């Protein structure tokens, strides 16, 4: 993977454990994210993906669990032709606490995947499937009853 360190003082993306899918991205700046606030944060990195690949910027589960911090457009998509700085659009979902970030803090994960390009073929009707047109919630989950109780719904 070709990597241009726009900010050579920051660590390059690293995998925390063998077998990890996501490499950690770090903040190029220090900032405070207020409750409900979102901010586009630079990472000081640019990459050159080969054709047929894309990179996806995923949230860090620890930031989400401990502080309520996520990524607005998760996962963010980096196309093979993009050569600019990788940026992360963070959001603080916590309703009362601000979160302070330091330069070099791990703020997201970068997952590289091979992707296919589809040739879209217009048709007047789609073939049948087991699921059919069942959408959101059609395969089960929690349901709130008329009395406000939760029930497990089988799909």
N, CA, C and O of each residue as an XYZ file, in Angstrom:
620
protein
N       0.856     -1.165      0.000
C       0.000      0.000      0.000
C       0.902      1.228      0.000
O       1.732      1.394      0.894
N       0.741      2.074     -0.987
C       1.523      3.307     -1.042
C       0.956      4.305     -0.036
O      -0.244      4.579     -0.031
N       1.822      4.843      0.810
C       1.424      5.732      1.893
C       2.250      7.006      1.827
O       3.480      6.963      1.810
N       1.553      8.153      1.789
C       2.243      9.448      1.833
C       1.957     10.055      3.196
O       0.816     10.399      3.506
N       3.003     10.184      4.012
C       2.864     10.783      5.338
C       2.946     12.295      5.181
O       4.034     12.868      5.144
N       1.784     12.933      5.090
C       1.703     14.383      4.945
C       2.240     15.075      6.195
O       2.740     16.198      6.129
N       2.132     14.405      7.314
C       2.656     14.876      8.594
C       3.613     13.805      9.103
O       3.179     12.863      9.765
N       4.915     13.929      8.807
C       5.872     12.867      9.142
C       6.061     12.627     10.634
O       6.663     11.625     11.019
N       5.559     13.525     11.487
C       5.681     13.328     12.930
C       4.632     12.381     13.495
O       4.755     11.931     14.634
N       3.599     12.072     12.710
C       2.558     11.137     13.158
C       2.911      9.719     12.750
O       3.517      9.494     11.702
N       2.523      8.756     13.594
C       2.751      7.349     13.269
C       1.900      6.944     12.074
O       0.785      7.441     11.917
N       2.404      6.055     11.233
C       1.589      5.535     10.124
C       0.495      4.626     10.678
O       0.531      4.277     11.858
N      -0.469      4.240      9.859
C      -1.503      3.305     10.329
C      -0.846      2.018     10.833
O       0.088      1.505     10.219
N      -1.345      1.509     11.953
C      -0.798      0.282     12.524
C      -1.929     -0.656     12.922
O      -3.017     -0.220     13.297
N      -1.651     -1.941     12.834
C      -2.578     -2.967     13.300
C      -2.211     -3.291     14.743
O      -1.057     -3.609     15.029
N      -3.176     -3.213     15.654
C      -2.907     -3.426     17.077
C      -2.560     -4.884     17.378
O      -1.696     -5.155     18.212
N      -3.218     -5.812     16.713
C      -3.015     -7.240     16.977
C      -2.864     -7.994     15.662
O      -3.402     -7.565     14.641
N      -2.142     -9.110     15.670
C      -2.081     -9.943     14.455
C      -3.500    -10.391     14.080
O      -4.293    -10.773     14.940
N      -3.791    -10.336     12.816
C      -5.116    -10.753     12.341
C      -6.165     -9.657     12.357
O      -7.278     -9.880     11.880
N      -5.850     -8.469     12.892
C      -6.815     -7.369     12.887
C      -7.129     -6.948     11.456
O      -6.243     -6.940     10.601
N      -8.376     -6.602     11.195
C      -8.792     -6.131      9.870
C      -8.549     -4.643      9.707
O      -8.280     -4.178      8.600
N      -8.642     -3.881     10.804
C      -8.524     -2.430     10.741
C      -7.204     -1.924     11.284
O      -6.751     -2.355     12.344
N      -6.591     -1.007     10.554
C      -5.370     -0.342     11.003
C      -5.762      0.998     11.619
O      -6.585      1.722     11.060
N      -5.184      1.323     12.753
C      -5.543      2.535     13.472
C      -5.089      3.799     12.748
O      -3.952      3.905     12.287
N      -6.015      4.752     12.664
C      -5.727      6.093     12.151
C      -5.646      7.041     13.335
O      -6.380      6.887     14.311
N      -4.753      8.022     13.251
C      -4.517      8.943     14.364
C      -4.885     10.379     13.989
O      -4.828     10.774     12.825
N      -5.258     11.137     15.000
C      -5.610     12.542     14.807
C      -4.360     13.372     14.555
O      -3.345     13.199     15.231
N      -4.433     14.264     13.590
C      -3.336     15.180     13.299
C      -3.465     16.474     14.098
O      -2.641     17.378     13.954
N      -4.490     16.566     14.936
C      -4.729     17.805     15.670
C      -5.270     17.535     17.063
O      -5.761     16.446     17.359
N      -5.172     18.536     17.898
C      -5.757     18.498     19.235
C      -7.069     19.273     19.177
O      -7.140     20.331     18.553
N      -8.109     18.746     19.828
C      -9.411     19.416     19.802
C     -10.317     18.856     20.878
O     -10.037     17.806     21.454
N     -11.403     19.559     21.146
C     -12.452     19.111     22.056
C     -13.723     18.958     21.243
O     -14.086     19.841     20.466
N     -14.395     17.833     21.427
C     -15.653     17.552     20.737
C     -16.776     17.661     21.768
O     -16.913     16.806     22.642
N     -17.576     18.723     21.654
C     -18.665     18.989     22.603
C     -19.823     18.012     22.371
O     -19.899     17.393     21.309
N     -20.714     17.866     23.339
C     -21.873     16.997     23.157
C     -22.656     17.369     21.895
O     -22.997     18.533     21.690
N     -22.932     16.385     21.066
C     -23.678     16.597     19.833
C     -22.876     17.201     18.697
O     -23.393     17.330     17.587
N     -21.639     17.573     18.939
C     -20.812     18.220     17.909
C     -20.190     17.200     16.972
O     -19.880     16.076     17.368
N     -20.014     17.612     15.718
C     -19.279     16.811     14.746
C     -18.127     17.651     14.212
O     -18.190     18.880     14.195
N     -17.059     16.957     13.772
C     -15.871     17.662     13.314
C     -15.119     16.778     12.331
O     -14.956     15.579     12.559
N     -14.661     17.376     11.237
C     -13.826     16.673     10.269
C     -12.384     16.810     10.744
O     -11.868     17.918     10.894
N     -11.740     15.658     10.979
C     -10.412     15.617     11.584
C      -9.420     15.005     10.603
O      -9.646     13.913     10.082
N      -8.332     15.706     10.358
C      -7.286     15.195      9.489
C      -6.460     14.121     10.170
O      -6.349     14.088     11.396
N      -5.880     13.240      9.359
C      -5.024     12.174      9.876
C      -3.566     12.351      9.467
O      -2.694     11.621      9.940
N      -3.297     13.319      8.586
C      -1.929     13.533      8.130
C      -1.432     12.466      7.177
O      -0.226     12.327      6.972
N      -2.364     11.700      6.585
C      -2.012     10.589      5.694
C      -2.775     10.660      4.384
O      -3.917     11.118      4.338
N      -2.134     10.203      3.327
C      -2.794      9.975      2.039
C      -2.303      8.618      1.533
O      -1.173      8.216      1.812
N      -3.156      7.919      0.790
C      -2.798      6.598      0.266
C      -3.121      6.517     -1.218
O      -3.911      7.303     -1.741
N      -2.501      5.559     -1.881
C      -2.820      5.261     -3.276
C      -3.252      3.803     -3.323
O      -2.431      2.889     -3.241
N      -4.544      3.611     -3.456
C      -5.098      2.254     -3.552
C      -5.015      1.765     -4.988
O      -5.208      2.554     -5.913
N      -4.735      0.492     -5.198
C      -4.765     -0.033     -6.557
C      -6.213     -0.140     -7.058
O      -7.140     -0.248     -6.256
N      -6.402     -0.110     -8.362
C      -7.740     -0.317     -8.925
C      -8.309     -1.629     -8.397
O      -7.588     -2.612     -8.225
N      -9.607     -1.626     -8.146
C     -10.264     -2.822     -7.635
C     -10.270     -2.903     -6.115
O     -10.747     -3.887     -5.550
N      -9.739     -1.866     -5.440
C      -9.725     -1.831     -3.984
C     -10.346     -0.525     -3.502
O     -10.374      0.469     -4.227
N     -10.841     -0.545     -2.273
C     -11.337      0.648     -1.598
C     -10.921      0.544     -0.141
O     -10.668     -0.549      0.364
N     -10.853      1.676      0.527
C     -10.578      1.696      1.962
C     -11.823      2.220      2.657
O     -12.504      3.111      2.149
N     -12.110      1.664      3.813
C     -13.296      2.043      4.573
C     -12.870      2.497      5.966
O     -12.154      1.785      6.670
N     -13.316      3.687      6.354
C     -12.980      4.257      7.654
C     -14.086      3.877      8.632
O     -15.229      4.318      8.509
N     -13.717      3.048      9.606
C     -14.665      2.532     10.598
C     -14.438      3.190     11.960
O     -13.324      3.615     12.269
N     -15.500      3.274     12.775
C     -15.338      3.803     14.132
C     -14.496      2.856     14.990
O     -14.365      1.671     14.685
N     -13.939      3.393     16.049
C     -13.251      2.576     17.053
C     -14.270      2.222     18.131
O     -14.920      3.106     18.690
N     -14.408      0.945     18.420
C     -15.422      0.500     19.375
C     -15.185      1.059     20.770
O     -16.150      1.344     21.480
N     -13.934      1.224     21.186
C     -13.643      1.773     22.509
C     -14.109      3.207     22.654
O     -14.635      3.581     23.702
N     -13.925      4.020     21.616
C     -14.409      5.409     21.666
C     -15.927      5.446     21.753
O     -16.494      6.273     22.465
N     -16.577      4.553     21.031
C     -18.040      4.508     21.060
C     -18.543      4.075     22.437
O     -19.449      4.697     22.992
N     -17.959      3.016     22.986
C     -18.434      2.472     24.261
C     -18.125      3.394     25.442
O     -18.974      3.584     26.313
N     -16.929      3.965     25.480
C     -16.521      4.777     26.632
C     -16.999      6.228     26.563
O     -17.314      6.828     27.591
N     -17.053      6.794     25.353
C     -17.320      8.227     25.238
C     -18.510      8.580     24.340
O     -18.921      9.740     24.310
N     -19.070      7.620     23.616
C     -20.173      7.915     22.707
C     -19.728      8.553     21.406
O     -20.533      9.176     20.715
N     -18.442      8.406     21.059
C     -17.908      9.026     19.844
C     -17.982      8.030     18.688
O     -17.527      6.892     18.802
N     -18.561      8.475     17.581
C     -18.678      7.650     16.385
C     -18.250      8.436     15.155
O     -17.662      9.514     15.252
N     -18.558      7.873     14.011
C     -18.263      8.513     12.732
C     -19.585      8.768     12.035
O     -20.407      7.861     11.900
N     -19.793     10.002     11.591
C     -21.077     10.407     11.015
C     -21.444      9.538      9.821
O     -22.576      9.060      9.743
N     -20.534      9.322      8.902
C     -20.837      8.577      7.673
C     -20.208      7.188      7.686
O     -19.678      6.732      6.673
N     -20.267      6.524      8.826
C     -19.587      5.229      8.975
C     -20.231      4.145      8.122
O     -21.456      4.033      8.106
N     -19.449      3.351      7.420
C     -18.030      3.617      7.214
C     -17.828      4.628      6.095
O     -18.558      4.634      5.104
N     -16.836      5.474      6.269
C     -16.453      6.396      5.198
C     -15.735      5.616      4.112
O     -14.968      4.700      4.409
N     -15.976      5.968      2.863
C     -15.397      5.243      1.735
C     -14.305      6.061      1.067
O     -14.500      7.233      0.745
N     -13.153      5.433      0.863
C     -12.054      6.051      0.119
C     -11.891      5.256     -1.170
O     -11.541      4.076     -1.139
N     -12.146      5.900     -2.292
C     -12.048      5.248     -3.592
C     -10.595      5.168     -4.054
O      -9.740      5.924     -3.595
N     -10.335      4.242     -4.967
C      -8.981      4.006     -5.464
C      -8.362      5.249     -6.103
O      -7.143      5.411     -6.054
N      -9.152      6.114     -6.691
C      -8.616      7.287     -7.363
C      -8.335      8.480     -6.463
O      -7.746      9.460     -6.918
N      -8.742      8.423     -5.191
C      -8.559      9.559     -4.279
C      -7.118      9.618     -3.782
O      -6.562      8.600     -3.369
N      -6.515     10.797     -3.819
C      -5.131     10.959     -3.379
C      -4.969     12.016     -2.296
O      -3.842     12.346     -1.926
N      -6.066     12.550     -1.783
C      -5.985     13.583     -0.755
C      -5.834     13.000      0.635
O      -5.772     11.785      0.823
N      -5.777     13.909      1.612
C      -5.641     13.489      3.013
C      -6.864     12.696      3.460
O      -7.996     13.065      3.146
N      -6.639     11.623      4.181
C      -7.731     10.870      4.799
C      -8.224     11.688      5.982
O      -7.453     12.057      6.867
N      -9.529     11.963      5.980
C     -10.143     12.712      7.073
C     -11.283     11.889      7.651
O     -11.872     11.051      6.969
N     -11.580     12.139      8.908
C     -12.599     11.383      9.636
C     -13.614     12.369     10.191
O     -13.242     13.327     10.869
N     -14.900     12.143      9.909
C     -15.962     13.012     10.410
C     -16.515     12.420     11.705
O     -17.441     11.610     11.692
N     -15.917     12.851     12.837
C     -16.311     12.345     14.151
C     -17.552     13.058     14.662
O     -17.822     14.203     14.300
N     -18.317     12.352     15.523
C     -19.470     12.950     16.198
C     -19.495     12.463     17.638
O     -19.215     11.299     17.924
N     -19.839     13.382     18.542
C     -19.984     13.046     19.954
C     -21.472     12.853     20.237
O     -22.231     13.819     20.307
N     -21.877     11.593     20.397
C     -23.285     11.280     20.663
C     -23.664     11.477     22.132
O     -24.848     11.450     22.469
N     -22.682     11.673     23.004
C     -22.983     11.873     24.417
C     -23.770     13.177     24.574
O     -23.491     14.162     23.890
N     -24.736     13.177     25.462
C     -25.598     14.355     25.629
C     -25.077     15.347     26.662
O     -25.609     16.451     26.775
N     -24.037     14.969     27.427
C     -23.582     15.884     28.480
C     -22.073     16.064     28.585
O     -21.625     17.061     29.152
N     -21.275     15.144     28.063
C     -19.822     15.237     28.253
C     -19.085     15.571     26.964
O     -19.352     14.994     25.909
N     -18.157     16.510     27.067
C     -17.231     16.785     25.970
C     -16.116     15.753     26.006
O     -15.844     15.158     27.049
N     -15.469     15.540     24.858
C     -14.366     14.598     24.778
C     -13.161     15.343     24.212
O     -13.250     15.988     23.167
N     -12.038     15.245     24.912
C     -10.800     15.911     24.496
C      -9.919     14.913     23.746
O      -9.679     13.802     24.217
N      -9.448     15.321     22.587
C      -8.538     14.503     21.780
C      -7.195     15.206     21.682
O      -7.130     16.426     21.531
N      -6.139     14.436     21.767
C      -4.782     14.948     21.596
C      -4.261     14.534     20.239
O      -4.730     13.565     19.643
N      -3.303     15.269     19.768
C      -2.619     14.902     18.530
C      -2.003     13.509     18.713
O      -1.337     13.237     19.711
N      -2.238     12.647     17.739
C      -1.714     11.284     17.811
C      -2.675     10.268     18.395
O      -2.396      9.070     18.348
N      -3.813     10.715     18.952
C      -4.803      9.766     19.473
C      -5.390      8.938     18.337
O      -5.583      9.432     17.226
N      -5.669      7.684     18.629
C      -6.308      6.805     17.646
C      -7.788      7.162     17.566
O      -8.497      7.111     18.572
N      -8.260      7.526     16.365
C      -9.633      8.031     16.220
C     -10.512      7.171     15.319
O     -11.733      7.327     15.328
N      -9.916      6.267     14.541
C     -10.700      5.451     13.601
C      -9.845      4.278     13.151
O      -8.666      4.179     13.492
N     -10.462      3.390     12.376
C      -9.751      2.258     11.800
C      -9.931      2.265     10.288
O     -10.998      2.606      9.779
N      -8.885      1.887      9.584
C      -8.906      1.826      8.129
C      -8.903      0.364      7.698
O      -7.981     -0.386      8.021
N      -9.939     -0.033      6.968
C     -10.060     -1.401      6.464
C      -9.941     -1.355      4.946
O     -10.688     -0.639      4.280
N      -9.004     -2.119      4.404
C      -8.784     -2.184      2.959
C      -9.485     -3.429      2.430
O      -9.298     -4.521      2.967
N     -10.292     -3.271      1.380
C     -11.023     -4.402      0.817
C     -11.000     -4.366     -0.702
O     -10.993     -3.309     -1.331
N     -10.989     -5.553     -1.253
C     -11.159     -5.668     -2.695
C     -12.646     -5.482     -2.990
O     -13.497     -6.019     -2.281
N     -12.953     -4.724     -4.035
C     -14.346     -4.440     -4.367
C     -14.613     -4.773     -5.838
O     -13.727     -4.679     -6.688
N     -15.833     -5.157     -6.104
C     -16.254     -5.461     -7.481
C     -17.019     -4.275     -8.041
O     -17.690     -3.554     -7.303
N     -16.917     -4.080     -9.333
C     -17.733     -3.078    -10.025
C     -18.832     -3.829    -10.762
O     -18.572     -4.771    -11.510
N     -20.041     -3.399    -10.538
C     -21.195     -4.072    -11.135
C     -21.547     -3.447    -12.477
O     -21.361     -2.250    -12.697
N     -22.051     -4.276    -13.353
C     -22.667     -3.793    -14.596
C     -24.176     -3.860    -14.347
O     -24.743     -4.951    -14.283
N     -24.823     -2.714    -14.207
C     -26.244     -2.669    -13.879
C     -27.069     -2.921    -15.135
O     -26.911     -2.238    -16.147
N     -27.956     -3.919    -15.050
C     -28.777     -4.337    -16.187
C     -30.240     -4.052    -15.846
O     -30.807     -4.717    -14.979
N     -30.860     -3.076    -16.513
C     -32.271     -2.791    -16.237
C     -33.167     -3.960    -16.659
O     -33.003     -4.529    -17.738
N     -34.113     -4.302    -15.786
C     -35.104     -5.339    -16.074
C     -36.460     -4.830    -15.632
O     -36.537     -3.862    -14.876
N     -37.516     -5.451    -16.081
C     -38.858     -5.035    -15.679
C     -39.316     -5.758    -14.424
O     -40.267     -5.321    -13.775
N     -38.655     -6.859    -14.067
C     -39.032     -7.626    -12.887
C     -37.813     -8.366    -12.366
O     -36.977     -8.831    -13.140
N     -37.719     -8.471    -11.041
C     -36.607     -9.204    -10.433
C     -37.026    -10.638    -10.133
O     -38.209    -10.899     -9.913
N     -36.076    -11.570    -10.121
C     -36.421    -12.954     -9.779
C     -36.831    -13.049     -8.312
O     -36.411    -12.226     -7.500
N     -37.641    -14.037     -7.968
C     -38.076    -14.252     -6.587
C     -36.900    -14.672     -5.724
O     -35.903    -15.206     -6.211
N     -37.045    -14.412     -4.405
C     -36.066    -14.871     -3.421
C     -36.820    -15.253     -2.157
O     -38.005    -14.948     -2.022
N     -36.145    -15.911     -1.239
C     -36.770    -16.301      0.014
C     -37.214    -15.080      0.812
O     -38.308    -15.072      1.377
N     -36.392    -14.072      0.859
C     -36.708    -12.871      1.637
C     -37.710    -11.971      0.931
O     -38.528    -11.321      1.583
N     -37.655    -11.929     -0.375
C     -38.562    -11.054     -1.116
C     -38.262     -9.596     -0.851
O     -37.096     -9.201     -0.828
N     -39.294     -8.783     -0.648
C     -39.110     -7.351     -0.451
C     -39.124     -6.955      1.017
O     -39.247     -5.771      1.331
N     -38.999     -7.939      1.942
C     -38.970     -7.632      3.378
C     -37.786     -6.743      3.702
O     -36.643     -7.096      3.415
N     -38.052     -5.603      4.294
C     -36.997     -4.630      4.588
C     -36.691     -4.526      6.061
O     -36.587     -5.538      6.755
N     -36.545     -3.307      6.538
C     -36.150     -3.044      7.916
C     -36.964     -3.866      8.902
O     -38.193     -3.809      8.906
N     -36.265     -4.635      9.745
C     -36.920     -5.390     10.808
C     -37.653     -6.640     10.365
O     -38.269     -7.310     11.194
N     -37.605     -6.975      9.089
C     -38.403     -8.109      8.614
C     -37.840     -9.460      9.035
O     -38.530    -10.472      8.916
N     -36.599     -9.499      9.525
C     -36.025    -10.793      9.915
C     -35.988    -10.982     11.422
O     -35.351    -11.921     11.901
N     -36.651    -10.119     12.185
C     -36.730    -10.306     13.624
C     -36.113     -9.175     14.398
O     -35.613     -8.207     13.825
N     -36.153     -9.306     15.730
C     -35.594     -8.293     16.611
C     -36.581     -7.930     17.691
O     -37.549     -8.658     17.914
N     -36.359     -6.826     18.364
C     -37.250     -6.389     19.435
C     -38.407     -5.595     18.862
O     -38.250     -4.821     17.919
N     -39.572     -5.806     19.454
C     -40.773     -5.087     19.054
C     -41.370     -4.455     20.306
O     -41.457     -5.104     21.348
N     -41.774     -3.214     20.210
C     -42.454     -2.544     21.317
C     -43.949     -2.768     21.111
O     -44.498     -2.410     20.068
N     -44.607     -3.364     22.112
C     -46.040     -3.650     21.997
C     -46.846     -2.381     22.270
O     -46.288     -1.349     22.644
N     -48.143     -2.467     22.082
C     -49.033     -1.326     22.300
C     -48.965     -0.833     23.742
O     -49.245      0.336     24.006
N     -48.596     -1.714     24.683
C     -48.533     -1.346     26.100
C     -47.125     -0.903     26.514
O     -46.888     -0.658     27.697
N     -46.177     -0.794     25.554
C     -44.825     -0.333     25.852
C     -43.856     -1.415     26.256
O     -42.681     -1.127     26.487
N     -44.312     -2.661     26.350
C     -43.417     -3.762     26.708
C     -42.603     -4.205     25.491
O     -43.042     -4.056     24.351
N     -41.422     -4.747     25.745
C     -40.604     -5.276     24.674
C     -40.817     -6.771     24.552
O     -40.882     -7.483     25.554
N     -40.926     -7.240     23.327
C     -41.027     -8.672     23.053
C     -39.992     -9.034     22.007
O     -39.669     -8.229     21.134
N     -39.473    -10.254     22.100
C     -38.553    -10.745     21.053
C     -39.390    -11.243     19.895
O     -40.296    -12.056     20.082
N     -39.095    -10.765     18.707
C     -39.842    -11.166     17.523
C     -39.005    -12.127     16.709
O     -37.833    -11.858     16.447
N     -39.562    -13.199     16.322
C     -38.881    -14.176     15.472
C     -39.069    -13.756     14.034
O     -40.116    -13.233     13.652
N     -38.036    -13.994     13.240
C     -38.101    -13.608     11.833
C     -38.573    -14.693     11.034
O     -38.695    -14.556      9.816
